[in-house]
Amino acid sequence: MQFGVSSYSFQPLLRRQEITLEGVFEQIAASGGTHMELATLTIGQGLETMMEYELYEDAETRRRLEAAAANSGIPLSGFCIPASFIDEDPGTRRAQIDRAKRYVDLCADMGVRFLRTDVVPWALRPDSYAQVEAIFPVITEACVELAEHAAARDVVTSIENHGFLMNSSERCRRLVQAVDSPNFRMTLDVGNFLCVDEDPLMATRNCLDITSFVHVKDFLLRKRYPGPGWLETLGGRHIVGTVFGFGDVETREIVRAVLGSGYDGYVSLEFEGNEPTLMGCDTGLANVIRIFGEVKAELAA
């Protein structure tokens, strides 16, 4: 098992230029991590749309990433990119698929084996089951093409249970099974199921057999609106991120499920709470490593 942190966790500091890319690698190393997962939007300063910054066009940043990984001893484990494969304009949709394939190539060229892509915009909330059924074949077709390209480059692509439409254990399982390729799996985020009001522990158990990468995070959950800064779930509850181990997610039982499944790959902390960023990342990663260690010992006893 390899424990690390997503660059997404450092986004507030990166956007305010209070930490450098090199500093992120150093911080993860100092906290006991062994890898960094790169969310490409966290390194495009001040950019707001998915198409405004592309890492494959930024040779200088790629050189910095590779040098920082070598100097810190913290390798890049995976890339996360936003994407949407459902645009009604054929040219735009084709551009999105080709863009994702370019990131597959970038992974292969940089020695990174895992690529997570969204397949619809994060904020898109389903209007009806009919809407989901209508776009599902369109998404599947794009993911099949992406997986075929990934197979040629020895890269594993994945969908994440992310946002509000292509979320839930059932939809993620359905897509992975429809694509039917070892090069298309699932990035399992143990907390994101709350966005669609699914129990994180039950959903995690339901998806571990299709998982290629694990994100760990924690949330506070409230049935009534607590005030500004809380995200409303699909069912009308409210969540906000917090330090891993501090919130309402059954973190220890989820870790038990992950270990019990035999998963032995990368685990990335995603901190998105209101606590100070460095405290959230350092304490959260320490809790991840501690809880995994304690549960592993319990299972071995």
C-alpha positions as CSV (number, residue, x, y, z in Angstrom):
1,M,0.0,0.0,0.0
2,Q,1.3,3.4,-1.0
3,F,0.0,6.5,0.9
4,G,0.1,10.0,-0.5
5,V,-1.7,13.2,-1.1
6,S,-3.5,14.7,-4.1
7,S,-2.3,18.1,-5.2
8,Y,-6.0,19.0,-4.9
9,S,-5.5,19.1,-1.2
10,F,-3.0,22.0,-1.5
11,Q,-5.1,24.0,-4.0
12,P,-5.7,27.0,-1.6
13,L,-2.0,27.4,-1.1
14,L,-1.1,26.8,-4.7
15,R,-3.7,29.3,-6.0
16,R,-2.5,32.0,-3.5
17,Q,1.1,31.1,-4.5
18,E,1.9,30.4,-0.8
19,I,3.5,27.0,-1.8
20,T,5.3,25.9,-4.9
21,L,4.9,22.7,-6.8
22,E,8.3,21.7,-5.4
23,G,7.1,22.6,-1.9
24,V,4.1,20.2,-2.3
25,F,6.4,17.3,-3.0
26,E,8.6,18.3,0.0
27,Q,5.6,18.6,2.3
28,I,4.3,15.2,1.4
29,A,7.7,13.7,2.0
30,A,8.0,15.4,5.4
31,S,4.5,14.0,6.3
32,G,5.5,10.4,5.6
33,G,3.8,10.1,2.3
34,T,5.2,8.1,-0.6
35,H,3.5,9.5,-3.7
36,M,1.6,12.5,-5.1
37,E,-1.4,12.4,-7.3
38,L,-1.7,15.4,-9.6
39,A,-5.0,17.1,-10.3
40,T,-4.2,19.2,-13.3
41,L,-6.6,22.1,-12.4
42,T,-4.6,22.8,-9.2
43,I,-1.6,24.0,-11.2
44,G,-3.4,26.3,-13.6
45,Q,-3.2,29.6,-11.6
46,G,-6.5,31.5,-11.7
47,L,-8.1,29.3,-14.4
48,E,-11.7,28.5,-14.2
49,T,-12.6,26.3,-17.2
50,M,-11.3,22.8,-18.0
51,M,-9.9,23.8,-21.4
52,E,-7.8,26.8,-20.4
53,Y,-4.8,24.9,-19.1
54,E,-3.3,21.7,-20.5
55,L,-0.3,20.1,-18.8
56,Y,0.7,18.5,-22.1
57,E,1.3,22.0,-23.5
58,D,3.4,23.1,-20.6
59,A,6.9,21.6,-21.0
60,E,8.4,23.8,-18.2
61,T,5.9,22.5,-15.6
62,R,6.4,18.9,-16.7
63,R,10.2,19.4,-16.2
64,R,9.5,20.9,-12.8
65,L,7.3,18.0,-11.8
66,E,9.8,15.4,-12.9
67,A,12.7,17.2,-11.1
68,A,10.6,17.6,-7.9
69,A,9.7,14.0,-7.9
70,A,13.3,12.9,-8.3
71,N,14.6,15.3,-5.7
72,S,12.0,14.6,-3.1
73,G,11.7,10.8,-3.7
74,I,8.0,11.3,-4.1
75,P,6.9,9.9,-7.5
76,L,3.8,10.9,-9.4
77,S,1.2,8.2,-9.0
78,G,-1.6,9.4,-11.2
79,F,-3.3,12.3,-13.0
80,C,-6.8,13.6,-12.6
81,I,-8.4,15.7,-15.3
82,P,-11.9,17.1,-15.8
83,A,-13.6,16.0,-19.0
84,S,-17.1,15.8,-20.5
85,F,-18.0,13.3,-23.2
86,I,-21.7,14.3,-23.6
87,D,-21.6,17.6,-25.6
88,E,-24.2,17.7,-28.3
89,D,-21.8,19.3,-30.7
90,P,-19.8,16.5,-32.4
91,G,-16.7,18.6,-32.8
92,T,-16.6,19.6,-29.1
93,R,-17.2,16.0,-28.0
94,R,-14.5,14.7,-30.3
95,A,-12.1,17.3,-29.0
96,Q,-12.8,16.2,-25.4
97,I,-12.1,12.5,-26.2
98,D,-8.9,13.4,-28.1
99,R,-7.8,15.6,-25.2
100,A,-8.3,12.7,-22.8
101,K,-6.2,10.4,-25.1
102,R,-3.4,13.0,-25.1
103,Y,-3.4,12.7,-21.3
104,V,-3.1,9.0,-21.7
105,D,0.0,9.6,-23.8
106,L,1.3,12.1,-21.3
107,C,1.0,9.5,-18.5
108,A,2.9,7.0,-20.6
109,D,5.6,9.5,-21.5
110,M,6.1,10.5,-17.8
111,G,5.9,7.0,-16.4
112,V,2.5,7.6,-14.7
113,R,0.3,4.6,-15.0
114,F,-3.1,5.9,-13.8
115,L,-5.4,8.5,-15.3
116,R,-8.8,9.5,-13.9
117,T,-11.1,11.4,-16.2
118,D,-14.5,12.8,-15.5
119,V,-17.1,11.9,-18.1
120,V,-19.7,14.7,-17.4
121,P,-19.3,18.1,-15.8
122,W,-18.9,17.8,-12.0
123,A,-21.8,20.1,-11.2
124,L,-24.4,18.6,-13.5
125,R,-27.3,17.3,-11.5
126,P,-29.6,14.7,-13.2
127,D,-33.1,15.9,-14.2
128,S,-34.5,12.4,-14.5
129,Y,-33.5,8.8,-14.9
130,A,-34.4,9.1,-18.5
131,Q,-31.7,11.7,-18.9
132,V,-29.1,9.4,-17.4
133,E,-30.3,6.5,-19.7
134,A,-30.1,8.7,-22.7
135,I,-26.4,9.8,-22.1
136,F,-25.1,6.5,-20.8
137,P,-24.4,4.9,-24.2
138,V,-22.7,8.1,-25.3
139,I,-20.4,8.0,-22.3
140,T,-19.7,4.3,-22.7
141,E,-18.7,4.7,-26.3
142,A,-16.2,7.4,-25.4
143,C,-14.8,5.4,-22.5
144,V,-14.4,2.3,-24.7
145,E,-12.3,4.4,-27.2
146,L,-10.3,5.8,-24.3
147,A,-9.6,2.4,-22.8
148,E,-8.5,1.0,-26.2
149,H,-5.9,3.8,-26.5
150,A,-4.9,3.3,-22.9
151,A,-4.3,-0.4,-23.4
152,A,-1.8,0.5,-26.2
153,R,0.1,2.7,-23.8
154,D,-0.1,0.5,-20.7
155,V,-2.1,3.1,-18.8
156,V,-5.2,2.4,-16.7
157,T,-8.0,4.9,-17.1
158,S,-10.9,5.3,-14.7
159,I,-14.1,7.0,-13.7
160,E,-14.5,8.4,-10.3
161,N,-17.7,8.6,-8.3
162,H,-17.6,12.4,-8.6
163,G,-20.2,15.0,-8.7
164,F,-23.9,14.3,-8.9
165,L,-24.7,12.5,-12.2
166,M,-22.1,9.8,-12.7
167,N,-21.9,8.9,-9.1
168,S,-23.2,6.1,-6.9
169,S,-21.8,2.6,-6.7
170,E,-24.4,1.2,-9.1
171,R,-23.7,3.7,-11.9
172,C,-19.9,3.4,-11.6
173,R,-20.1,-0.4,-11.7
174,R,-22.5,-0.3,-14.6
175,L,-20.1,1.9,-16.7
176,V,-17.0,-0.2,-15.8
177,Q,-18.8,-3.4,-16.8
178,A,-20.2,-1.8,-20.0
179,V,-16.7,-0.7,-21.1
180,D,-15.4,-4.2,-20.1
181,S,-11.7,-3.5,-20.3
182,P,-8.8,-4.0,-17.8
183,N,-7.7,-0.5,-18.8
184,F,-10.9,1.2,-17.6
185,R,-11.6,0.9,-13.9
186,M,-12.8,3.0,-11.0
187,T,-11.1,5.6,-8.9
188,L,-12.9,4.9,-5.6
189,D,-13.5,8.0,-3.5
190,V,-14.8,6.8,-0.2
191,G,-16.5,10.1,0.7
192,N,-18.0,11.3,-2.6
193,F,-20.9,8.9,-2.4
194,L,-22.4,11.3,0.1
195,C,-23.0,13.8,-2.7
196,V,-25.7,11.4,-3.9
197,D,-26.8,10.3,-0.4
198,E,-25.3,6.8,-0.6
199,D,-23.8,5.3,2.5
200,P,-20.0,5.5,2.0
201,L,-19.2,2.2,3.7
202,M,-21.8,0.1,1.8
203,A,-20.9,1.8,-1.5
204,T,-17.2,1.3,-0.9
205,R,-17.7,-2.4,-0.3
206,N,-19.7,-2.6,-3.5
207,C,-16.9,-1.1,-5.7
208,L,-13.7,-2.5,-4.4
209,D,-13.5,-5.3,-7.0
210,I,-13.5,-2.7,-9.8
211,T,-11.1,-0.3,-8.1
212,S,-7.7,0.8,-9.5
213,F,-7.0,3.8,-7.2
214,V,-8.4,4.9,-3.9
215,H,-9.2,8.5,-2.6
216,V,-9.7,8.9,1.1
217,K,-11.5,11.9,2.7
218,D,-13.8,12.8,5.5
219,F,-17.0,14.9,5.7
220,L,-19.3,16.4,8.3
221,L,-22.9,15.6,7.5
222,R,-26.0,17.5,8.6
223,K,-29.7,17.0,7.7
224,R,-30.5,20.7,8.0
225,Y,-28.7,23.7,6.4
226,P,-25.9,24.7,8.9
227,G,-24.8,27.9,7.1
228,P,-22.6,29.1,4.3
229,G,-19.9,26.9,2.9
230,W,-21.8,23.6,3.0
231,L,-22.5,21.6,-0.1
232,E,-26.1,20.5,-0.7
233,T,-26.4,16.8,-1.6
234,L,-28.7,15.4,-4.3
235,G,-31.2,14.5,-1.6
236,G,-31.0,17.8,0.3
237,R,-28.6,17.1,3.1
238,H,-25.5,19.1,3.6
239,I,-21.8,18.2,3.8
240,V,-18.5,19.9,4.3
241,G,-15.0,18.5,4.2
242,T,-12.9,18.0,7.3
243,V,-9.6,16.4,8.4
244,F,-9.6,12.6,7.7
245,G,-10.7,10.9,10.9
246,F,-12.4,14.0,12.3
247,G,-15.8,13.7,10.6
248,D,-18.9,11.5,10.2
249,V,-17.6,9.1,7.6
250,E,-17.0,5.6,9.0
251,T,-13.3,5.8,8.2
252,R,-12.1,2.8,10.2
253,E,-14.7,0.4,8.8
254,I,-14.0,1.7,5.3
255,V,-10.3,1.0,5.8
256,R,-11.2,-2.4,7.1
257,A,-13.2,-3.1,3.9
258,V,-10.3,-1.8,1.7
259,L,-7.7,-4.0,3.4
260,G,-10.1,-7.0,3.5
261,S,-10.6,-6.8,-0.2
262,G,-6.9,-7.3,-0.9
263,Y,-6.4,-3.9,-2.5
264,D,-2.7,-3.0,-2.3
265,G,-2.3,0.0,-4.5
266,Y,-2.2,3.8,-4.2
267,V,-4.2,5.6,-1.6
268,S,-4.5,9.4,-2.0
269,L,-5.7,11.8,0.7
270,E,-8.0,14.5,-0.6
271,F,-8.4,17.2,2.0
272,E,-11.0,19.9,1.3
273,G,-12.0,21.1,4.7
274,N,-12.1,24.6,6.3
275,E,-9.2,23.8,8.6
276,P,-5.8,25.3,7.7
277,T,-4.5,23.4,4.7
278,L,-1.2,22.2,6.0
279,M,-2.8,21.0,9.2
280,G,-5.5,19.2,7.2
281,C,-2.9,17.5,5.0
282,D,-0.4,16.6,7.7
283,T,-2.9,15.4,10.3
284,G,-5.1,13.8,7.7
285,L,-2.2,11.8,6.2
286,A,-0.9,10.8,9.6
287,N,-4.4,9.5,10.5
288,V,-4.6,7.6,7.2
289,I,-1.3,5.9,7.8
290,R,-2.2,5.2,11.5
291,I,-5.7,3.8,10.9
292,F,-4.5,1.6,8.0
293,G,-1.7,0.3,10.3
294,E,-4.0,-0.3,13.2
295,V,-6.7,-2.1,11.2
296,K,-4.1,-4.2,9.4
297,A,-2.8,-5.3,12.7
298,E,-6.3,-6.2,13.9
299,L,-7.0,-8.2,10.8
300,A,-3.7,-10.1,11.2
301,A,-4.3,-10.9,14.9
